[in-house]
Amino acid sequence: MVVQESLGADFRTMWDVYAATGSTIIQPGEMLTGLKEIVGASQVLMGDAVAAAPYCKDWTGQFAGTPIAVVRPESTAQVAAIVKLCHNHGTPMVPTGGRTGLCGGGVPTGNGDSVVVSLERMNAVRAVDVGARSITLEAGVVLQTAQEQAREHGLAFPLTFGAQGSAMIGGVLSTNAGGSNVVKYGTTRELCIGIEAVLPDGSIIDGLTGLRKDNTGYDLKDLLIGAEGTLGIITAAVFKLSPMPSVRTTGFLSLASIADAPTVLNALQDRTGGAVEAYEYMPAAAVEVICREFPKTRRPLGVPAETGLFFEVASSRPDDAKGGDDGETRLQGLVFEGLEALMEEGTVLDAMIAQSEQQRIDLWTMREAILEAITANGPAYHMDIALPLASVAEFVTTMDAAVADMGFVPLTVGHLGDGNLHYALSAAEGKNWTDLPLTRAKEQAFALLMRLNGSFSAEHGIGQSKLDVMRNLKQASQLDVMRKIKQALDPDDLMNPGKFIPKEKS
Ligand SMILES: Cc1cc2nc3c(=O)[nH]c(=O)nc-3n(C[C@H](O)[C@H](O)[C@H](O)COP(=O)(O)OP(=O)(O)OC[C@H]3O[C@@H](n4cnc5c(N)ncnc54)[C@H](O)[C@@H]3O)c2cc1C
């Protein structure tokens, strides 16, 4: 990556205006005038316009705050000029994308002293390089649009999760989002091969070369990915694309025990040459809450599966798509062979395989409905944890029993192929949520998690909601390094303050 000093005439003009301010503190009125000069008055929202627009609240509805203004740049040069202006003025900035983050990272805190920088207008697909199998996207491109763009070129942008219709590339990178296909393709970090960003002082780093190898110093890309907007504003990025699968087999399994989940996953991987794309834990309680809240949902199996597993295998190999006389594809045949063996040894009790694209879509729709179903079901406490695969069963069996004794119902789903569980606690029937011992349940869960070498935030990040857990459970030496990095890049703590890094214990 190189520090880019100039982005051409557009940038120089704005830079000349604001470089002149140096480090002089300018007045709020001047700053708002400055913002309007950079992006045009219609792209600076204030007062009622901010209140009417969806910038103050996140998806959970738990985090809200009012900024001084919302500013909507359309170019990297404009972002750099905004950041420089805010930096000179000492004004905190909150980068925001689709606000589907689940930890309160993309909305202002209650202070009313910040400027929200919304990247939504930076939504260009800058390049698709079919030969190099890469795509360059601006930060405001919606994830689903990225998938569609890749598909138009016969390739796959394999990141997928329930909020893909709203989440934007900048937010996806800043949370290092995961989702259902990580078991095959990795997290956002593994897909991204270059970043362009504006640092807290307004300087630009341009790392959009698309190089697959570049060992020339610290990897600034990896520092910005997952930083939740605390080290700079991501304006664009290059991603790897994958071959588009031409055949899929999707199904739902009932396992004898969650302890068998790694065996079943590995058996499917071995049979199909590592083609498992999704391997999702969906126990009976989770399926039932979805069916209750969304009555059109089709139950995948006649008898609810205590240990339910939704899976998909996918291949781009032409041979795997070939069908026999019975209409079964080779890939399906491999899955059937694997499942037969697993049923014989008793690890798989029952299986449903989608026989049409509609059945496949129904299974995916059910999987993606879980968060909305839990939200509609009533109050819940959500944990987003990761465990070594071999320890998932111990965590689930121990905690399920413990929280049931306390009056909770665990509504768990998870990207089980990655050891990632979304472990949510809700009130058992007849129990009043506010009477339940949530603090005790959390303490017990986090203590067990730490004993099993797990993580208290697998994919949703820290934001505002997990600052306490971060302070208490993150290794002190690692927190110390993070504070030093933050101090080096953002000494005035202007980039998304009050998020991600907890204040030191006094
Ligand atoms: C129904 C549902 C399902 C979900 N499923 C998953 C899942 O399976 N896996 C998963 O990982 N997440 C999941 N999420 C969480 C969420 O969708 C992701 O975290 C997503 O990546 C956030 O993108 P966003 O554009 O909405 O970011 P926002 O919520 O707007 O912002 C998130 C963070 O990124 C920062 N940020 C935003 N844009 C920029 C930028 N350009 N530069 C620097 N910082 C920036 C913000 O300041 C904030 O800290 C789900 C959410 C919902 C509502």
The ligand as a Gaussian input file, in Angstrom:
#p B3LYP/6-31G(d) Opt

LIG

0 1
 C      -30.780000     -10.441000       9.781000
 C      -29.298000     -10.264000       9.986000
 C      -28.441000     -11.337000       9.761000
 C      -27.062000     -11.172000       9.924000
 N      -26.249000     -12.243000       9.696000
 C      -24.916000     -12.084000       9.800000
 C      -24.041000     -13.187000       9.543000
 O      -24.463000     -14.304000       9.260000
 N      -22.711000     -12.960000       9.629000
 C      -22.197000     -11.733000       9.972000
 O      -20.976000     -11.592000      10.027000
 N      -23.003000     -10.690000      10.254000
 C      -24.333000     -10.829000      10.178000
 N      -25.157000      -9.777000      10.472000
 C      -24.571000      -8.503000      10.947000
 C      -24.344000      -7.432000       9.869000
 O      -25.182000      -7.613000       8.775000
 C      -22.896000      -7.383000       9.417000
 O      -22.101000      -6.996000      10.506000
 C      -22.640000      -6.419000       8.250000
 O      -21.344000      -6.674000       7.789000
 C      -22.757000      -4.943000       8.595000
 O      -22.747000      -4.177000       7.390000
 P      -23.435000      -2.733000       7.355000
 O      -23.170000      -2.117000       6.045000
 O      -24.846000      -2.837000       7.757000
 O      -22.574000      -1.989000       8.468000
 P      -23.042000      -0.942000       9.570000
 O      -23.962000      -1.593000      10.531000
 O      -23.491000       0.305000       8.937000
 O      -21.645000      -0.686000      10.291000
 C      -20.983000      -1.709000      10.969000
 C      -19.632000      -1.177000      11.474000
 O      -18.786000      -0.876000      10.370000
 C      -18.415000       0.507000      10.384000
 N      -18.413000       0.961000       8.996000
 C      -19.440000       0.950000       8.107000
 N      -19.015000       1.376000       6.908000
 C      -17.704000       1.682000       7.045000
 C      -16.703000       2.171000       6.161000
 N      -16.963000       2.437000       4.881000
 N      -15.457000       2.371000       6.637000
 C      -15.161000       2.112000       7.933000
 N      -16.068000       1.650000       8.810000
 C      -17.318000       1.424000       8.368000
 C      -19.439000       1.204000      11.254000
 O      -18.901000       2.359000      11.855000
 C      -19.754000       0.115000      12.267000
 O      -18.797000       0.116000      13.293000
 C      -26.539000      -9.919000      10.340000
 C      -27.408000      -8.848000      10.576000
 C      -28.766000      -9.012000      10.414000
 C      -29.656000      -7.838000      10.666000

